[in-house]
Amino acid sequence: MFLCQAPGLVPEALLQRDMNLRALALAEVAGVGLGYLPLGIGGAVLGWHAGALVAAHVGQALVKSLVLVSARAHPRALLPERAATRDLLSYSGGVVTAGLCNFAASQGDNVVVGRWMSADHLGIYGRAYQLMAMPAMFTNTSSPIRFSPARFSSTARRSESRCWSTPLAMRRAVP
C-alpha cells in the first residue's frame, strides 16, 4: 500500500500548492472508479473474502498515484541523489539500529513472560516493571529541580517504611 502511494505524494503536494483542485478531484475519482470499485466488487464476486478489500485499497492507491504522476510529474520522482542518500543512510542507519536494539531489549522480556506464563502474570510483570522504572524516569527528566541523592534516599526510606507498615496496620485494624 505504501509503495503504491509513495510515487504520488510529491505530485499531490505540488498540485495542492498550485491549487489545481480539478486534477486532485480527478485523481480521487479515478482511484475509486478505476481501482477500488472494480477490484473490490470483482474480488468479492470471485470469493476473495478479505483479499477483495485489500486489493481494492491497493488498486485505489495505485490508480490515484498514476493519475497524480501523469497530472504533475516531478523531475526527481524516482531518482534519488547519490550523495544525499549516502548521508541519510549513514546517519539514520545507526539511529534505526539503536532504536531496534532498544526495542528488542525492552520488549524481549515481555515476549518471554507472555509466551511461558499466563496473561495475568504478564500484566503483573508489566506493572512491576513500570514501578521499577519510575525512579529512573523521574531522575532522567530535564526538570528545574535538581536530583539530590540525600533527599531521594530519605524519601525512599519513608516510602518503604509506609509500604511495610500499612499492611501491618490493616491487619491490626481488621479482626
C-alpha atoms as a printed R data frame, in Angstrom:
    type eleno elety resid chain resno       x       y       z
1   ATOM     1    CA   MET     A     1   0.000   0.000   0.000
2   ATOM     2    CA   PHE     A     2   2.730   2.474   0.969
3   ATOM     3    CA   LEU     A     3   4.737   1.581  -2.119
4   ATOM     4    CA   CYS     A     4   1.710   2.355  -4.276
5   ATOM     5    CA   GLN     A     5   1.101   5.713  -2.589
6   ATOM     6    CA   ALA     A     6   4.711   6.903  -2.457
7   ATOM     7    CA   PRO     A     7   5.130   7.988  -6.112
8   ATOM     8    CA   GLY     A     8   2.046  10.195  -5.887
9   ATOM     9    CA   LEU     A     9   2.908  12.060  -2.677
10  ATOM    10    CA   VAL     A    10   5.110  14.764  -4.193
11  ATOM    11    CA   PRO     A    11   2.864  15.366  -7.230
12  ATOM    12    CA   GLU     A    12  -0.152  15.612  -4.903
13  ATOM    13    CA   ALA     A    13   1.619  18.199  -2.748
14  ATOM    14    CA   LEU     A    14   2.645  20.151  -5.845
15  ATOM    15    CA   LEU     A    15  -0.921  20.102  -7.167
16  ATOM    16    CA   GLN     A    16  -2.183  21.336  -3.802
17  ATOM    17    CA   ARG     A    17   0.392  24.113  -3.827
18  ATOM    18    CA   ASP     A    18  -0.667  25.066  -7.366
19  ATOM    19    CA   MET     A    19  -4.331  24.945  -6.244
20  ATOM    20    CA   ASN     A    20  -5.103  22.572  -9.119
21  ATOM    21    CA   LEU     A    21  -8.181  21.129  -7.444
22  ATOM    22    CA   ARG     A    22  -9.569  19.706 -10.682
23  ATOM    23    CA   ALA     A    23  -6.598  17.350 -11.065
24  ATOM    24    CA   LEU     A    24  -6.786  16.352  -7.388
25  ATOM    25    CA   ALA     A    25 -10.500  15.567  -7.675
26  ATOM    26    CA   LEU     A    26  -9.912  13.659 -10.910
27  ATOM    27    CA   ALA     A    27  -7.249  11.546  -9.193
28  ATOM    28    CA   GLU     A    28  -9.602  10.730  -6.306
29  ATOM    29    CA   VAL     A    29 -12.484   9.829  -8.610
30  ATOM    30    CA   ALA     A    30 -10.252   7.766 -10.886
31  ATOM    31    CA   GLY     A    31  -8.785   5.947  -7.900
32  ATOM    32    CA   VAL     A    32 -12.209   4.942  -6.673
33  ATOM    33    CA   GLY     A    33 -13.786   4.354 -10.083
34  ATOM    34    CA   LEU     A    34 -10.949   2.514 -11.789
35  ATOM    35    CA   GLY     A    35  -9.185   0.972  -8.797
36  ATOM    36    CA   TYR     A    36 -11.367   0.435  -5.776
37  ATOM    37    CA   LEU     A    37 -14.727  -0.474  -7.291
38  ATOM    38    CA   PRO     A    38 -13.618  -2.963  -9.975
39  ATOM    39    CA   LEU     A    39 -11.174  -4.785  -7.727
40  ATOM    40    CA   GLY     A    40 -13.418  -4.716  -4.652
41  ATOM    41    CA   ILE     A    41 -16.568  -5.876  -6.403
42  ATOM    42    CA   GLY     A    42 -14.714  -8.274  -8.712
43  ATOM    43    CA   GLY     A    43 -12.805  -9.781  -5.810
44  ATOM    44    CA   ALA     A    44 -15.989 -10.205  -3.797
45  ATOM    45    CA   VAL     A    45 -17.720 -11.921  -6.725
46  ATOM    46    CA   LEU     A    46 -14.722 -14.215  -7.183
47  ATOM    47    CA   GLY     A    47 -14.780 -15.120  -3.478
48  ATOM    48    CA   TRP     A    48 -11.565 -13.425  -2.344
49  ATOM    49    CA   HIS     A    49 -13.166 -12.552   1.035
50  ATOM    50    CA   ALA     A    50 -10.928 -10.063   2.888
51  ATOM    51    CA   GLY     A    51  -8.479 -10.138  -0.015
52  ATOM    52    CA   ALA     A    52 -11.057  -8.226  -2.067
53  ATOM    53    CA   LEU     A    53 -10.833  -5.298   0.357
54  ATOM    54    CA   VAL     A    54  -7.055  -5.388   0.341
55  ATOM    55    CA   ALA     A    55  -6.943  -5.498  -3.452
56  ATOM    56    CA   ALA     A    56  -9.459  -2.661  -3.656
57  ATOM    57    CA   HIS     A    57  -7.388  -0.381  -1.413
58  ATOM    58    CA   VAL     A    58  -4.135  -1.202  -3.189
59  ATOM    59    CA   GLY     A    59  -5.782  -0.680  -6.577
60  ATOM    60    CA   GLN     A    60  -7.184   2.669  -5.492
61  ATOM    61    CA   ALA     A    61  -3.780   3.860  -4.256
62  ATOM    62    CA   LEU     A    62  -2.053   2.677  -7.433
63  ATOM    63    CA   VAL     A    63  -4.519   4.314  -9.833
64  ATOM    64    CA   LYS     A    64  -4.536   7.548  -7.817
65  ATOM    65    CA   SER     A    65  -0.728   7.661  -7.839
66  ATOM    66    CA   LEU     A    66  -0.599   7.049 -11.585
67  ATOM    67    CA   VAL     A    67  -3.086   9.841 -12.267
68  ATOM    68    CA   LEU     A    68  -1.238  12.238  -9.946
69  ATOM    69    CA   VAL     A    69   2.139  11.492 -11.530
70  ATOM    70    CA   SER     A    70   0.704  11.985 -15.019
71  ATOM    71    CA   ALA     A    71  -1.004  15.247 -13.977
72  ATOM    72    CA   ARG     A    72   2.043  16.831 -12.321
73  ATOM    73    CA   ALA     A    73   5.275  14.994 -12.911
74  ATOM    74    CA   HIS     A    74   8.181  15.813 -10.657
75  ATOM    75    CA   PRO     A    75  11.646  15.829 -12.237
76  ATOM    76    CA   ARG     A    76  13.186  13.704  -9.480
77  ATOM    77    CA   ALA     A    77  10.238  11.409  -8.806
78  ATOM    78    CA   LEU     A    78  12.170   8.138  -8.608
79  ATOM    79    CA   LEU     A    79  15.808   9.227  -8.922
80  ATOM    80    CA   PRO     A    80  17.388   9.920  -5.526
81  ATOM    81    CA   GLU     A    81  20.657  11.821  -5.328
82  ATOM    82    CA   ARG     A    82  23.580   9.564  -4.502
83  ATOM    83    CA   ALA     A    83  25.292  11.899  -2.007
84  ATOM    84    CA   ALA     A    84  22.064  12.726  -0.176
85  ATOM    85    CA   THR     A    85  21.086   9.061   0.007
86  ATOM    86    CA   ARG     A    86  24.507   8.105   1.370
87  ATOM    87    CA   ASP     A    87  24.350  10.841   4.036
88  ATOM    88    CA   LEU     A    88  20.833   9.891   5.014
89  ATOM    89    CA   LEU     A    89  21.605   6.184   5.282
90  ATOM    90    CA   SER     A    90  24.867   6.704   7.153
91  ATOM    91    CA   TYR     A    91  23.099   8.787   9.807
92  ATOM    92    CA   SER     A    92  19.760   7.030  10.004
93  ATOM    93    CA   GLY     A    93  21.251   3.541   9.794
94  ATOM    94    CA   GLY     A    94  22.816   3.918  13.236
95  ATOM    95    CA   VAL     A    95  19.734   5.574  14.696
96  ATOM    96    CA   VAL     A    96  17.428   2.865  13.346
97  ATOM    97    CA   THR     A    97  19.742   0.093  14.544
98  ATOM    98    CA   ALA     A    98  19.956   1.620  18.023
99  ATOM    99    CA   GLY     A    99  16.171   2.006  18.142
100 ATOM   100    CA   LEU     A   100  15.590  -1.606  17.097
101 ATOM   101    CA   CYS     A   101  18.076  -2.894  19.660
102 ATOM   102    CA   ASN     A   102  16.481  -0.737  22.366
103 ATOM   103    CA   PHE     A   103  13.028  -2.026  21.433
104 ATOM   104    CA   ALA     A   104  14.222  -5.642  21.446
105 ATOM   105    CA   ALA     A   105  15.889  -5.179  24.827
106 ATOM   106    CA   SER     A   106  12.882  -3.506  26.413
107 ATOM   107    CA   GLN     A   107  10.229  -5.819  24.929
108 ATOM   108    CA   GLY     A   108  12.098  -9.127  24.820
109 ATOM   109    CA   ASP     A   109  11.293  -9.911  28.431
110 ATOM   110    CA   ASN     A   110   7.589  -9.372  27.724
111 ATOM   111    CA   VAL     A   111   7.793 -11.969  24.963
112 ATOM   112    CA   VAL     A   112   9.352 -14.465  27.343
113 ATOM   113    CA   VAL     A   113   6.840 -13.819  30.128
114 ATOM   114    CA   GLY     A   114   3.903 -13.786  27.719
115 ATOM   115    CA   ARG     A   115   4.993 -16.983  25.985
116 ATOM   116    CA   TRP     A   116   5.625 -19.182  29.008
117 ATOM   117    CA   MET     A   117   3.277 -17.654  31.579
118 ATOM   118    CA   SER     A   118  -0.335 -16.505  31.646
119 ATOM   119    CA   ALA     A   119  -1.772 -13.126  30.708
120 ATOM   120    CA   ASP     A   120  -2.265 -12.391  34.405
121 ATOM   121    CA   HIS     A   121   1.433 -12.896  35.048
122 ATOM   122    CA   LEU     A   122   2.285 -10.673  32.080
123 ATOM   123    CA   GLY     A   123   0.062  -7.906  33.471
124 ATOM   124    CA   ILE     A   124   1.624  -8.158  36.926
125 ATOM   125    CA   TYR     A   125   5.091  -8.190  35.374
126 ATOM   126    CA   GLY     A   126   4.252  -5.099  33.307
127 ATOM   127    CA   ARG     A   127   3.081  -3.165  36.369
128 ATOM   128    CA   ALA     A   128   6.130  -4.252  38.373
129 ATOM   129    CA   TYR     A   129   8.410  -3.153  35.522
130 ATOM   130    CA   GLN     A   130   6.699   0.254  35.400
131 ATOM   131    CA   LEU     A   131   7.068   0.622  39.156
132 ATOM   132    CA   MET     A   132  10.740  -0.331  38.939
133 ATOM   133    CA   ALA     A   133  11.393   2.110  36.049
134 ATOM   134    CA   MET     A   134   9.573   5.060  37.626
135 ATOM   135    CA   PRO     A   135  12.527   6.434  39.656
136 ATOM   136    CA   ALA     A   136  14.679   6.408  36.534
137 ATOM   137    CA   MET     A   137  12.013   8.313  34.613
138 ATOM   138    CA   PHE     A   138  11.837  10.988  37.298
139 ATOM   139    CA   THR     A   139  15.587  11.343  37.731
140 ATOM   140    CA   ASN     A   140  16.382  11.431  33.999
141 ATOM   141    CA   THR     A   141  13.970  14.213  33.111
142 ATOM   142    CA   SER     A   142  15.282  17.684  32.483
143 ATOM   143    CA   SER     A   143  13.394  19.410  35.245
144 ATOM   144    CA   PRO     A   144  14.425  22.581  37.032
145 ATOM   145    CA   ILE     A   145  14.567  20.602  40.301
146 ATOM   146    CA   ARG     A   146  17.999  19.010  40.552
147 ATOM   147    CA   PHE     A   147  18.383  15.425  41.724
148 ATOM   148    CA   SER     A   148  19.631  15.182  45.284
149 ATOM   149    CA   PRO     A   149  20.741  11.679  46.391
150 ATOM   150    CA   ALA     A   150  20.244  12.521  50.068
151 ATOM   151    CA   ARG     A   151  16.706  13.788  49.517
152 ATOM   152    CA   PHE     A   152  15.929  10.796  47.285
153 ATOM   153    CA   SER     A   153  17.183   8.264  49.831
154 ATOM   154    CA   SER     A   154  15.225   9.873  52.696
155 ATOM   155    CA   THR     A   155  12.065   9.875  50.546
156 ATOM   156    CA   ALA     A   156  12.697   6.272  49.530
157 ATOM   157    CA   ARG     A   157  13.140   5.253  53.198
158 ATOM   158    CA   ARG     A   158   9.864   6.957  54.184
159 ATOM   159    CA   SER     A   159   8.023   5.328  51.273
160 ATOM   160    CA   GLU     A   160   9.500   1.928  52.056
161 ATOM   161    CA   SER     A   161   8.537   2.186  55.713
162 ATOM   162    CA   ARG     A   162   4.982   3.153  54.729
163 ATOM   163    CA   CYS     A   163   4.794   0.199  52.322
164 ATOM   164    CA   TRP     A   164   5.733  -2.170  55.143
165 ATOM   165    CA   SER     A   165   3.707  -0.531  57.904
166 ATOM   166    CA   THR     A   166   0.412  -0.135  56.025
167 ATOM   167    CA   PRO     A   167  -0.363  -3.892  55.728
168 ATOM   168    CA   LEU     A   168   0.575  -4.391  59.385
169 ATOM   169    CA   ALA     A   169  -1.761  -1.568  60.460
170 ATOM   170    CA   MET     A   170  -4.550  -3.010  58.310
171 ATOM   171    CA   ARG     A   171  -4.077  -6.443  59.867
172 ATOM   172    CA   ARG     A   172  -4.385  -4.944  63.348
173 ATOM   173    CA   ALA     A   173  -7.449  -2.927  62.381
174 ATOM   174    CA   VAL     A   174  -9.343  -5.843  60.798
175 ATOM   175    CA   PRO     A   175 -10.220  -8.525  63.385
